[in-house]
Amino acid sequence: MTQAGKQLARARLDCLCRLVTDGTHDSPKLQQSGIPFVKGKHISGGYVDLENCDHITKEDHEKAIQRSKPERGDILFSNIGSVGDAAFINIDKEFSIKNVALFKPDSDVVDSKYLYYVVLCPKFRGELFAKRLGVAQPFFSLEMLRSHEVEYHHDLTIQKKIASILSAYDDLIENNLRQVKILEEMAQALYREWFVKFRFPGHEKTRMVDSPLGKIPEGWEVVKVGSLLEKIKRKKRVKKQDYESGGTIPVVDQGRDFIGGYTPDQESLHDKPLPIIVFGDHTRVLKYIDFPFACGADGTQLLRPNTERMPTSLFFYALKSIDLSDFAYARHFKFLKEQGILVPDEQAVQSFAQVADQIRDQIRCLLRRNATLRQTRDLLLPKLISGELDVSDLDIKTGGPIQ
């Protein structure tokens, strides 16, 4: 054991936190707008998806936070249903939680970002999964979480150094994700310009005709999404608890993180047809996948157009333009299939696909970088938390504000 390893201590989670609790036990009426209302399915890859979550009224929010108020520096942990996902709160935006545990680290004992990485560590999750409750809907009780013993570095300076090393990877990943978002917005803006506002090349000379969606260019047609879907043969799906931090096959699920984990299971490999679109039945997240992958078993649907008149890149941005937020229902695929989208003429299709494919090439490069960064971080994580890698002599700047 290294010198750092000898400094490890063990403590119950509630001894490292000022509070270990969970979200509201009520079921407030969901709204189209208002205060974000976060459940376990809205937590993935270390992030809280406030863009695609539900909403409640301010009055219901004020009632919910009397029990637990998420604040900057807190840790969220999904403890019911889709258990095991965690997120570190680095924003000041108000939101409420349900079916999510909340850890408020005690800053006198443990660095909050360090504890977040302890929670992310495979050992923490593995020990919890070994004693989780429930069959139809697995869950970790609050008592189970509070009494769960974790191994940690007693020295706050060591904690902060480890958090700083791992945060550097997460910061690079987040920066790449911001660039991906900009590129996605560029492609989506081009789609709206051409196929919503109809300001495509040559639109000045194009005759407009009536359609179920209003006036559209002559030669174009409106087709239901369900009529455009190719039937995809299902492969074995990978359960969340079976994800590995590294491996040969990336697992794509409906979470915010582009790649949820990895698996060595060749029976789950989907390598054709490609590219393909993964749709999150619960989260409404859409992902354009152009590499061999395995599908997560968490409500994902695989979509691909059945006609050359609708290239996959055009189909992807057409689907992203559909607003399903009005459907307050756990599964959205059946509503998606009933939506009508435009199938343009061949010239518009080819022109858009040429530009969109160039943007997708840039996105692919950034996502590959992130996959490498995430694999490296996940390999370092257990080695740093366990003390196998000693950071005590490293000159690392620590002590900054919580980000």
Number of C-alpha atoms within 10 A of each C-alpha: 11 11 13 21 18 12 14 16 13 13 14 14 22 20 17 25 21 15 17 20 21 23 22 21 11 10 10 16 10 16 16 15 11 15 23 25 24 23 23 23 23 26 27 22 17 20 18 24 20 16 9 17 20 21 22 21 17 14 11 19 22 14 14 22 16 10 14 20 20 22 17 15 22 21 25 29 26 25 25 22 18 20 24 25 23 25 23 23 22 16 13 10 12 14 21 24 25 21 21 29 24 27 28 22 25 16 13 10 14 21 22 26 25 24 28 23 25 23 21 21 19 16 16 18 16 13 13 19 16 8 11 17 15 12 8 7 10 15 22 22 16 15 11 15 19 18 13 15 19 18 16 21 25 16 16 16 17 25 24 22 21 26 23 19 18 20 17 13 18 17 12 15 19 13 14 18 18 12 14 20 13 13 17 17 12 14 22 19 15 19 22 17 13 17 20 15 11 18 14 18 13 10 13 9 8 14 11 15 13 11 14 10 11 9 12 22 19 14 13 16 18 16 15 15 20 17 12 19 15 13 11 13 9 11 13 15 18 23 14 18 12 11 17 18 19 18 14 13 21 25 27 23 30 28 27 22 15 22 22 21 26 21 21 16 14 13 11 19 21 19 13 13 12 14 16 24 22 22 24 22 21 20 21 22 17 24 22 21 17 16 16 17 21 27 26 26 16 19 17 24 19 19 24 22 22 14 11 9 16 22 18 23 23 23 24 22 20 21 18 16 15 12 11 15 15 8 11 12 11 10 15 19 18 10 14 19 15 13 16 19 19 20 22 21 15 13 10 17 17 16 12 20 17 11 13 21 15 12 16 18 12 13 21 17 13 17 18 12 15 22 19 13 17 21 19 15 18 20 13 16 22 19 14 25 26 21 22 16 18 18 18 16 8 9 8 15 10 15 12 8 6 12 12
